[in-house]
Amino acid sequence: MSQLSEVYKTYSATALLRIIENPENYRPEAVKTAYEELNARNLTPDDIDKARTELEAERQEAAAKKERHDEIKNTLKEKGSGIMDYINPIQNDEDDARKSPGLINTIAIIFMAIALLQIATQFDLITGLFQDTKWDFSVVIFLFPVIITPLAAILFWMKKPAGWILLSIYLSFALMGLLWMFFIAYDPTFLIGSLFFSGTLWTISQERIRTVFKISTDTMYVSVIASIFIVGAILGIYFFVL
């Protein structure tokens, strides 16, 4: 008697039927041994029917699990596809009209949250500055993002051209500042932050976004390049001259 026969003697009739009725999943020797073991038990037709019923119940449960798995997989796939479509800069006109306002609102919400976080974390320092009448250039550098961020977020949410311009100025300011800090400290955190701000600047520079704000290509280049140049000059003067 083979070792396989000894093992199959411990199997239920349902387990043996599972092997017999799914020969593609087992070696021929295993299927043959399971068939021989089932015949050797001299089961009644009722016993066989009971085993087949249990096996069918297993199949239905497995099919239901697979269906649920496929539903979850398809749902995640659809959501992932929706997100990619949402941020994809290449859209047709119908997609632009439908998705661009949603993306604009999302960007506005993100930067309003950033503005509130800036104010909340530096509230004591901000109130202290307004109590002191002696300001230097460093105070202007400090207050610039605190003031411009909420203003840019609100106007950007309102789809105002000034909102696009102010946000591009803020993004340029933040990008230059983070890149400067990265080169000074070599901290990857600053590089990650610069990627976020440069990515956002690239996003709002897409034609489907600029169309909503009535920002021409020339205006975009002037705003972005001038902002980067001016901010770079200000930071250079602050760190090297003052």
Residue pairs with C-beta under 8 A, 6 or more apart in sequence:
2 33
4 29
4 30
4 33
5 33
5 36
5 37
8 16
8 33
8 34
8 37
9 37
11 34
11 37
12 51
13 38
13 41
13 43
13 47
13 48
13 50
13 51
14 51
14 54
14 55
14 58
16 34
16 35
16 37
16 38
16 51
17 38
17 48
17 51
17 52
17 55
18 55
18 58
19 25
19 26
19 30
19 31
19 34
20 31
20 34
20 35
20 38
21 55
23 31
26 34
43 51
85 91
85 95
85 99
86 99
86 102
86 103
87 103
87 203
89 203
89 206
89 208
91 99
91 100
91 208
96 208
96 211
100 208
100 209
100 211
100 212
101 159
101 212
103 203
103 209
104 156
104 157
104 159
104 209
104 212
105 157
107 156
107 167
107 200
107 203
107 204
108 153
108 154
108 156
108 157
108 163
109 153
109 157
111 149
111 152
111 153
111 156
111 167
111 170
112 150
112 153
112 154
112 157
114 149
114 153
115 146
115 149
115 150
115 153
116 150
118 145
118 146
118 149
119 126
119 146
119 150
122 146
125 142
126 143
126 146
129 135
129 139
129 142
129 143
136 242
137 238
137 242
138 238
138 242
141 234
141 235
141 238
144 173
145 170
145 173
145 174
148 166
148 169
148 170
148 173
149 170
151 166
152 163
152 166
152 167
152 169
152 170
153 163
153 167
154 163
155 162
155 163
155 166
155 167
156 163
156 164
156 166
156 167
157 163
159 212
159 213
160 213
161 213
161 214
161 215
163 213
164 204
164 209
164 210
164 213
164 215
164 223
165 215
165 219
165 223
167 204
168 201
168 204
168 205
168 220
168 223
168 224
168 227
169 223
169 227
169 231
171 197
171 198
171 200
171 201
171 204
172 201
172 224
172 227
172 228
172 231
173 227
173 231
174 193
174 197
175 194
175 197
175 198
175 201
175 228
176 228
176 231
176 232
176 235
177 231
177 235
178 190
178 191
178 193
178 194
178 197
179 190
179 194
180 235
180 239
181 187
181 190
182 190
182 191
182 194
201 224
203 209
204 210
205 220
205 224
207 217
210 216
210 217
210 220
215 223
